[in-house]
Amino acid sequence: KKSLAYDVHSFIQYFNDISSFNIYAGIDSSKLRETIQTILEELNKIKDDNLKEDELKKAKEMYKGALSLSLESTLSRAFWLGNRILLHGRPSTFDEIKEKIEEVKVKDVQKMAQSVFSKDKINLSIVGPLKEKNKKEYSSLLQELG
């Protein structure tokens, strides 16, 4: 909405003992501060019970669609099934995953957000030119995560 990024998306990396929720933004360096602030505002909205049912429904549909498209490739399907076996001990069918997605409620997302989106768990990585004097400023922005 603010035309801050060329590309912005999130993804999760799953491991046996830990996972990470990641947000990627491809931006012009002049928009770095505002982009960080906007992302933190959005994370705080989710934590503060501002996620709407229709937003969750849209996110579920987008995720199911993206997953379905990604599983069309034989290689992607093999990686996905291998990941499910390593993490859960057995492969999961697409229908099982769709059912799990549909079970997610707004309160579940909020509870997860309150646990994960916290000052003590957030990290920031910046790739590109960064002036030494700006490091503290950008680091202090992370404290805006409620």
N, C-alpha and C positions, 0 to 999 in steps of 0.2 A: 504493500500500500504506500509505503514511503519512498519507494524506488531507491533503496539503499544498496541492494545486492544484485549482482548478475545472476547468482544462483544461491539458494539457501535450502538446506534440507537437513534432516536429522536421521540418525541410524543408531542401531544398537549392536554392540559386539558381545556375544555370549561366550563365556568360558565356564569350565566346571566349577570353579571356586569364586568367580567374580564376573561381573559384566560392566559394560560402560555404555552410557547414553551420550551420544555425540551430536553436536550441531556444527554444521559446516556452512560458512558464508564466503562467497567469492565477492569481494568488494573493492572499491577504490579506496586507497589508504586515507583519503581525506574524510571518509565517512566512517572510519573505524569506531570512534567514540560513540556516535549516535547508533551505530549498528549494535555494539555491545549493550548499550542502555536499552535498546528496543527488545533485544533477545531476553534480557533479564526481566524486563517488564512483562513479557509474555509468559515466562516461566513463573513469575510471581502471580499472575492472573490464574494460572492453573492451580497453584498451591492455595490460593485464597478463595477457592470455590466459585470461580468465575467461568468455569468451563460449562458451556451450554450443551444440552442433550443433542441438539441438531448438529453441533460441531463434532461431537463424538461420533454420531452416526455417519457423518461425512468422512471422518477419519477412518472409521472401520471399513467403509466401502472402498475408499482409496487404497487402504492396505490390502484388502482382499484382492482387489484388481491388480495391484502391483505384484503381489505374490503369485497370482495366477499367471500373469505374463512372464514372470521370471522362471516359472517352472516349465515353460514351453521348451526351453533348451535342455537337451539331454545332459549336458555337462552341469548346468545349474541344478537340475533335479538331483543328479548324483551327489553334488556337494551338499545340497540341502538335506537329503536323506542321510548322508554320512554324518552331518552335524547333529541331526535328531538322534541318531543311534549313539553317538559319542556322549551327548548331553543327557539323554533320557533312557538309554538302554534299548530303544526300539524305534523303528521308523514311525512317523505319524502320517496319516492320510491328509489330503487337502481338506476333506470334509471335517475331520476331527479338528483341524486348525481353525476352520471357519466357525465351528461351534464354540471353540474357546474364545475367539474374537467376539462373537455375539454375546458371550456371558459377561464381558467387561462392562461395568457401570461407571457413571461419572464419579461416584464416591471412591471407586477402586483407583481411578486415575489420580484423583486428588490425594488419596492416602500415599500412593507411590510417589507423587510429586513432592509431598511434604517430607518424605524420607530421603529422596535422592537429590532434590534441588535445594541444597543447603550450602552455606558459606564454607563449611569445613570439608565439603566433598567436591567443590567446583575447581576446575583448572582451566587455564586459558593458554592456548598456543597460537602464536601469530607467525605466519610465514610471510616474509617480505621485509622491506626496509622498516626499521623501528629505531627511533632515536632513544638513546639511553634515558634522557629526561622524561620520556613518556611512559617508561616501564612502570613506575610507581603509580602514575595516574590510572593506567589501565588495570593494574592490579587492584587498586582501591575501588574501582568500579564494581568489582565482584562482591564487595560488601553490600551492594544494593540488593543482592539476592536475600529476600526476607527470611 
